[in-house]
Amino acid sequence: MKLMLDLNVLLDVVQQRQPHYAASAQVLDFALINQCGFLAAHLLTTLHYLVAKYADRKQADDLIDWLLQNFSIVPATKTTFLRARTLNFADFEDAVVCAAAEEQRCRFIISRNSSDFKGSTVQSLTPAEFLAMR
């Protein structure tokens, strides 16, 4: 099983955002143990920027290094962006995540905002919904 993880799931864990932290952390643990976690490449730049801005550069660098070691990174190619442009999503970034999930044949997109992925060819679940299925 392949899981595409959305940025908000990572931020829930990194920023220990309550009440979402526990479910998001369990999803990350599941992805690590089962080696099934995928991240769209563009999420790394946004995550690094946010952690460096609100914590510090070393923490951001360490986080990115850890993610690179433990998750599959899906490159954002011209084909990815062209596919994302054909999707009827309100948010282009979400469309890119969906296109990347399609390319990798992910079974689920895990996002706390699963409603952002209405119309997606890849089923979107919240962390809690995914955990309830296991």
C-alpha positions in Angstrom: 0.0 0.0 0.0 1.3 3.5 -0.9 0.3 6.5 1.1 0.7 10.1 -0.2 1.0 12.3 2.8 -0.2 15.9 2.6 1.7 18.8 4.2 -0.8 19.3 7.0 -0.1 15.8 8.3 3.6 16.6 8.6 3.0 20.0 10.1 0.6 18.5 12.7 3.6 16.4 13.9 6.4 18.9 13.5 4.4 21.6 15.3 2.7 19.3 17.7 -0.7 20.8 16.7 -3.5 19.6 19.0 -5.8 17.9 18.7 -4.4 16.5 15.4 -0.9 15.5 16.6 -1.7 12.0 17.8 -3.5 10.7 14.7 -1.0 12.3 12.3 2.0 10.9 14.3 0.4 7.4 14.2 0.1 7.7 10.4 3.7 8.7 10.1 4.7 5.7 12.3 2.6 3.4 10.1 4.3 4.8 6.9 7.7 4.4 8.5 7.2 0.9 9.7 5.6 -0.3 6.4 7.9 1.9 4.2 4.9 3.1 2.3 5.0 6.9 2.8 5.3 9.2 -0.3 5.8 12.9 -0.3 5.4 15.3 -3.3 8.7 17.0 -3.8 7.4 20.5 -3.6 6.2 19.9 0.0 9.8 19.7 1.2 10.6 23.3 0.2 7.5 24.6 1.9 8.2 22.5 5.0 11.8 23.7 5.2 10.7 27.3 4.8 8.1 27.1 7.6 10.3 25.2 10.1 13.3 27.6 9.5 11.1 30.6 9.9 9.3 29.5 13.0 12.0 27.4 14.7 15.5 27.5 13.2 17.5 26.6 10.1 19.3 23.6 11.7 15.9 22.1 12.8 14.6 22.6 9.2 17.7 21.0 7.7 17.6 18.0 10.1 13.9 17.5 9.3 14.4 17.5 5.6 17.4 15.1 5.9 15.2 12.7 8.0 12.3 12.9 5.5 14.7 12.2 2.6 16.0 9.1 4.5 12.6 7.7 5.4 10.1 8.6 2.7 9.8 8.2 -1.1 9.9 11.6 -2.7 7.8 12.0 -5.9 9.4 14.5 -8.3 7.3 17.2 -9.7 7.8 17.1 -13.4 6.2 19.0 -16.2 3.8 16.1 -16.7 2.8 16.3 -13.0 2.0 20.0 -13.3 0.2 19.5 -16.6 -2.0 16.8 -15.1 -2.6 19.0 -12.0 -3.8 21.8 -14.3 -6.5 19.5 -15.7 -7.9 18.7 -12.3 -10.7 20.9 -11.1 -9.3 21.7 -7.7 -9.8 25.0 -5.9 -6.1 24.8 -4.7 -3.4 24.2 -7.3 -1.0 22.8 -4.6 -3.6 20.1 -3.7 -4.0 19.3 -7.4 -0.2 18.7 -7.6 -0.4 16.4 -4.6 -3.2 14.5 -6.3 -1.3 14.3 -9.6 1.8 13.0 -7.8 -0.3 10.4 -6.0 -1.8 9.3 -9.3 1.7 8.9 -10.9 2.8 6.7 -8.0 -0.4 4.7 -7.9 -0.9 5.6 -4.3 -3.9 3.9 -2.6 -4.7 6.9 -0.4 -3.9 10.6 0.1 -3.8 11.2 3.8 -4.8 14.8 4.6 -6.5 16.5 7.4 -8.4 18.4 4.7 -9.6 15.5 2.7 -12.5 17.6 1.4 -9.8 19.5 -0.6 -9.5 16.3 -2.7 -13.1 15.9 -3.8 -13.1 14.6 -7.3 -9.6 13.0 -6.9 -8.9 9.7 -8.6 -7.0 8.7 -5.4 -9.2 8.4 -2.3 -8.4 10.9 0.4 -8.7 10.1 4.1 -8.0 12.0 7.2 -5.5 10.5 9.5 -8.3 9.3 11.9 -10.2 7.7 9.0 -7.1 5.9 7.8 -6.3 4.6 11.3 -9.9 3.4 11.8 -9.6 1.3 8.6 -6.5 -0.6 9.8 
